[in-house]
Amino acid sequence: MQQTIHKNYKIAAYLIFTASAVTLINHFLHYADNITTGTLALETTLLIAVLGYFATLGKDWLKWVLTFITVISVFALQPILKEFDTYPVYGILSVIACVLQIIAMPFLFLAPKDIVK
């Protein structure tokens, strides 16, 4: 019997995938001159996309992992925002990706633990 996934997990997955896409676009724009310097950024984008995949599966532990990664992302915004005058597009897209992750978290925490509808 196939389980259906609660709609909160689906909404969170869409938000996480969107954050991953924004992060990918952001890093391609920022590291357009030398794409090899952005490999850590590409790995981060892949990690966020994998979290979106686990959200589509309805994994309950995902809320804690996403919370941890979002807290790290918020702290990582500080140096980016300090250089906002130099790289405004990079700063705006980084904030958008972080906000999308923050918006996805309540959907994961409000989803029922045991079952799925």
C-alpha positions as CSV (number, residue, x, y, z in Angstrom):
1,M,0.0,0.0,0.0
2,Q,1.4,3.4,-1.0
3,Q,1.3,6.2,1.5
4,T,0.2,9.6,0.5
5,I,2.3,12.5,1.7
6,H,0.7,15.3,3.7
7,K,0.3,18.5,1.8
8,N,2.5,20.4,4.2
9,Y,5.5,18.3,3.1
10,K,4.6,19.0,-0.5
11,I,4.4,22.7,0.0
12,A,7.7,22.6,2.0
13,A,9.3,20.6,-0.8
14,Y,8.3,23.2,-3.4
15,L,9.7,26.0,-1.3
16,I,12.9,24.1,-0.7
17,F,13.3,23.3,-4.4
18,T,12.7,27.0,-5.2
19,A,15.3,28.0,-2.7
20,S,17.7,25.6,-4.3
21,A,17.0,27.0,-7.8
22,V,17.5,30.6,-6.5
23,T,20.8,29.6,-4.9
24,L,21.9,27.9,-8.1
25,I,21.1,30.9,-10.2
26,N,22.7,33.2,-7.7
27,H,25.9,31.3,-7.7
28,F,26.1,31.1,-11.5
29,L,25.6,34.8,-11.7
30,H,28.2,35.5,-8.9
31,Y,30.8,33.1,-10.0
32,A,30.3,33.6,-13.8
33,D,34.0,34.6,-14.3
34,N,35.5,31.6,-12.5
35,I,32.9,28.8,-11.9
36,T,35.4,26.5,-10.1
37,T,35.6,28.9,-7.2
38,G,31.9,28.3,-6.6
39,T,32.1,24.5,-6.0
40,L,31.2,24.8,-2.4
41,A,28.2,26.9,-3.4
42,L,27.2,24.2,-5.9
43,E,27.5,21.5,-3.2
44,T,25.3,23.6,-0.9
45,T,22.7,23.9,-3.7
46,L,22.8,20.2,-4.2
47,L,22.3,19.6,-0.5
48,I,19.2,21.9,-0.4
49,A,17.8,20.0,-3.4
50,V,18.3,16.7,-1.7
51,L,16.5,18.1,1.3
52,G,13.6,19.0,-1.0
53,Y,13.6,15.4,-2.3
54,F,13.3,14.1,1.3
55,A,10.5,16.5,1.9
56,T,8.6,14.9,-1.0
57,L,9.1,11.6,0.8
58,G,7.6,13.0,4.0
59,K,10.6,12.4,6.2
60,D,10.0,13.7,9.7
61,W,13.6,14.2,10.7
62,L,13.9,16.8,7.8
63,K,12.5,19.6,10.0
64,W,15.5,19.4,12.3
65,V,18.1,19.2,9.5
66,L,16.5,22.1,7.7
67,T,16.4,24.2,10.9
68,F,20.1,23.6,11.4
69,I,21.0,24.5,7.9
70,T,18.7,27.6,7.9
71,V,20.4,28.8,11.1
72,I,23.8,28.4,9.4
73,S,22.5,30.2,6.3
74,V,21.3,33.2,8.4
75,F,24.7,33.5,10.0
76,A,26.3,33.2,6.5
77,L,24.2,36.2,5.3
78,Q,26.0,38.6,7.5
79,P,29.2,38.9,5.4
80,I,27.2,38.9,2.2
81,L,25.0,41.8,3.4
82,K,28.1,43.7,4.5
83,E,29.2,43.8,0.9
84,F,25.7,44.5,-0.4
85,D,26.8,47.7,-2.1
86,T,29.4,45.8,-4.1
87,Y,27.2,42.8,-5.0
88,P,23.5,43.8,-4.6
89,V,22.0,41.0,-6.8
90,Y,24.0,38.4,-4.9
91,G,22.7,39.8,-1.6
92,I,19.1,39.9,-2.6
93,L,19.1,36.4,-4.1
94,S,20.8,35.1,-0.9
95,V,18.2,36.7,1.3
96,I,15.4,35.3,-0.9
97,A,16.8,31.7,-0.7
98,C,17.1,32.0,3.1
99,V,13.6,33.4,3.5
100,L,12.2,30.5,1.4
101,Q,13.9,28.1,3.7
102,I,12.5,29.9,6.7
103,I,9.0,29.8,5.2
104,A,9.3,26.1,4.6
105,M,10.1,25.2,8.2
106,P,6.6,25.8,9.7
107,F,5.1,23.6,7.1
108,L,7.4,20.8,8.2
109,F,6.7,21.4,11.9
110,L,2.9,21.6,11.5
111,A,2.7,18.4,9.5
112,P,1.3,15.4,11.4
113,K,4.0,13.0,12.6
114,D,2.4,9.6,12.0
115,I,0.4,9.8,9.1
116,V,-0.2,11.3,5.9
117,K,-3.2,12.5,4.0
